[in-house]
Amino acid sequence: MAQKTDKPAPTPEEVARKKAVKVIGYHGWLADWRRANPEADVEARKAAWNEVKSVKMRDARRTLKRLEKSGLVVAALPDAIAAE
């Protein structure tokens, strides 16, 4: 039986990048969804997000990659990482 290897702890840059992807993907989707569903409740929003989450997160990763290729860098403030 193969032993499970421990993953190294993520670097602050990896944590910042992951957080940026989450913010870009979710809030980019949320603005459009709220305009289309002004009367929807929290449960409807969560269900709708779960349906499109993988696609929106993929798009956000691509957006972030394009920003990085253009010379922009995403870096979290040290306090923001420590707060999580």
C-alpha positions as CSV (number, residue, x, y, z in Angstrom):
1,M,0.0,0.0,0.0
2,A,1.4,3.4,-1.0
3,Q,2.0,5.9,1.7
4,K,0.2,9.2,1.6
5,T,2.7,12.1,1.1
6,D,2.2,15.3,2.9
7,K,1.6,18.4,0.8
8,P,3.8,21.3,1.4
9,A,2.0,24.3,3.0
10,P,0.8,26.8,0.3
11,T,3.0,29.9,-0.1
12,P,1.5,33.4,0.6
13,E,1.5,33.9,-3.2
14,E,-0.5,30.8,-3.8
15,V,-3.0,31.7,-1.1
16,A,-3.3,35.2,-2.6
17,R,-3.8,33.8,-6.1
18,K,-6.5,31.4,-4.9
19,K,-8.3,34.1,-3.1
20,A,-8.1,36.4,-6.2
21,V,-9.6,33.7,-8.4
22,K,-12.4,33.2,-5.9
23,V,-13.2,36.9,-5.8
24,I,-13.0,37.4,-9.5
25,G,-15.1,34.4,-10.3
26,Y,-17.8,34.8,-7.7
27,H,-18.3,38.6,-7.8
28,G,-18.2,38.7,-11.6
29,W,-21.0,36.2,-11.7
30,L,-22.9,37.7,-8.8
31,A,-23.5,41.1,-10.3
32,D,-25.1,39.6,-13.4
33,W,-27.1,37.1,-11.4
34,R,-28.5,39.7,-9.1
35,R,-29.6,41.8,-12.1
36,A,-31.4,38.8,-13.6
37,N,-32.9,37.6,-10.3
38,P,-33.7,40.7,-8.1
39,E,-36.3,38.8,-6.0
40,A,-34.3,35.6,-5.4
41,D,-33.3,34.5,-1.9
42,V,-30.0,33.2,-0.4
43,E,-30.8,29.6,-1.1
44,A,-31.6,30.3,-4.7
45,R,-28.3,32.2,-5.1
46,K,-26.3,29.4,-3.5
47,A,-27.9,26.8,-5.7
48,A,-27.3,28.9,-8.8
49,W,-23.7,29.5,-7.8
50,N,-23.1,25.7,-7.3
51,E,-24.3,25.1,-10.8
52,V,-21.9,27.5,-12.5
53,K,-19.0,27.5,-10.0
54,S,-16.6,25.3,-11.9
55,V,-17.0,27.2,-15.2
56,K,-16.7,30.6,-13.5
57,M,-13.7,29.6,-11.4
58,R,-12.0,28.3,-14.6
59,D,-12.7,31.6,-16.3
60,A,-11.4,33.5,-13.4
61,R,-8.1,31.5,-13.4
62,R,-7.8,32.3,-17.1
63,T,-8.4,36.0,-16.4
64,L,-5.9,36.1,-13.6
65,K,-3.3,34.3,-15.8
66,R,-3.9,36.9,-18.5
67,L,-3.4,39.7,-16.0
68,E,-0.2,38.1,-14.8
69,K,1.1,37.8,-18.3
70,S,0.4,41.5,-18.8
71,G,2.7,42.3,-15.9
72,L,0.2,42.6,-13.0
73,V,0.9,40.7,-9.8
74,V,-1.7,39.7,-7.2
75,A,-0.4,39.8,-3.6
76,A,-2.3,39.7,-0.4
77,L,-1.5,41.9,2.5
78,P,0.1,39.9,5.3
79,D,-2.8,40.8,7.6
80,A,-5.3,39.4,5.2
81,I,-3.6,36.0,5.0
82,A,-3.2,35.8,8.7
83,A,-6.9,36.5,9.3
84,E,-7.9,33.3,7.6
